[in-house]
Structures are given as structure tokens and as C-alpha cells.
């Protein structure tokens, strides 16, 4: 498993975004799992992270400039992109957001229990994983 040194900053970036985006929602806990360059797709890489929303936790509005695939591991989450419908996902369910999507809704569906999911990002090598949207 190869982890780029900048991945160590990802949890701090996401926590800072959550605090800046919504002062009332607890920020998510983000942990890098792996980063892998794709030799047969020059300039592309995969980044895998886990995200845990505490009870009542949420993300600020953001985008990824990547294909993002979300797979729910525990609890239930609400996801949505600009122009789309909000969906509530349970363990074993998935969600996709494209490179041009603005992630307008990302939150724990529960105020009492945590939720955890795996994120698989197919992105340009060296580009940031999370891009804030005002």
C-alpha cells in the first residue's frame, strides 16, 4: 500500500471544510486507505478513504473533480448532488458522483448513531481530493 505524504493532511482539510461550511454539524473523520497511480491510465490515480460521520455529522458543500464511488459500511447516510434527488443509503448501498457534480448534501441520517462509508475516487494525479464550493 502506497500513501502519498500529502494524504496525511486530508483529515485536517476535511475537518476544516466541515467547520467552515457548517458550524453546527460535527465534522467527519476522514482516514486515508490507499493511493495508487494507474500506469495504464497515464495521469490518473485512485484514492480510497473511509469517512465516519458522528451522530448528526455532515460535510460542507464541495466537489471532487473526480469520479467518486461511495459504499456504505455502517449506519445510514444522506447524499445528493446539485440538480439531483437526495437519497438515503444503508449498509451495502452505493452512490456515484461525477467530476462535474457539486456535492450539496452529505450527512449522517441519524442524530444518535455514527455512520461510516468507503470512498473510491478516480482522479487526476496530484489534484486535491476535496474542492470547497462557496
Secondary structure, 3 states (H helix, E strand, C coil): CCCCHHHHHHHHHHHHHHHHHCCCCCCCEEEEEEEEECCCCCCEEEEEEEEEECCCCECCCEECCEEEEEEEEECEEEEEECCCCCEEEECCCEEEECCCCCEEEEEECCCCCCEEEEEEEEEECCCCCCEECC
